[in-house]
């Protein structure tokens, strides 16, 4: 992995091989190899904050970019503070398929895993 940081701090955010493989498949399906998976935090959800994911071809100068297996995960500086030490994974189960965040900073999460409190 390679980190592009908006300051000199050490950022510990990772994504799994499974998540990287899924990102690669999504990018290939879109046939736009400049796309990256952006994760962001917004207010809302049943627990206060919620995770959001989107394929994005734009990178802002203060975004954090984490690369793995030829794909990139992009996080804005406001969201990164809530994701330090977290891991992004991709799961497929009876509930469906989705990207998930394993976040040690979350004090509680909702049952669907898409919202959390700090």
RAQUIUR-V389064 format. One record per helix or strand of 2 or more residues. SS is the DSSP state (H for helix, E for strand). FROM is the first residue (numbers start at 1). TO is the last residue. If there is no record, write none. Layout:
BEGIN
ss=SS from=FROM to=TO
ss=SS from=FROM to=TO
END
This chain:
BEGIN
ss=E from=3 to=4
ss=E from=14 to=15
ss=H from=17 to=30
ss=E from=36 to=43
ss=E from=49 to=56
ss=E from=64 to=68
ss=E from=71 to=75
ss=H from=77 to=83
ss=E from=87 to=93
ss=E from=96 to=102
ss=E from=108 to=109
ss=E from=115 to=117
END
